[in-house]
């Protein structure tokens, strides 16, 4: 669980546009995160960054478990999938 890694070309662009973007690198990347269970595939990067920063600011095992359960629910129900 953690911020999903972004393609390098976009990392350079986003880091140049948004100073807080580099805070995403304070934690290891993950396969799922708040942006994946609360957003959509085509959610703007600024909104995904808000989810990632909220995750970083609230790190806990309980939050990771809630994200994992929400991921399972999303995969099984297709809710939020594009």
PEBELFEN-V882748 format. One line per field, one symbol per residue. phi: phi as a letter, one per 40 degrees, with the letter a starting at -180 (. if undefined). A space follows every 50 residues. Layout:
# PEBELFEN-V882748
phi=???
This chain:
# PEBELFEN-V882748
phi=.icccbcdccdccccccbdcdccdccbccbcaadcccbbbdccccccccc cccccccbdacccdcccccccccccccgcgcb
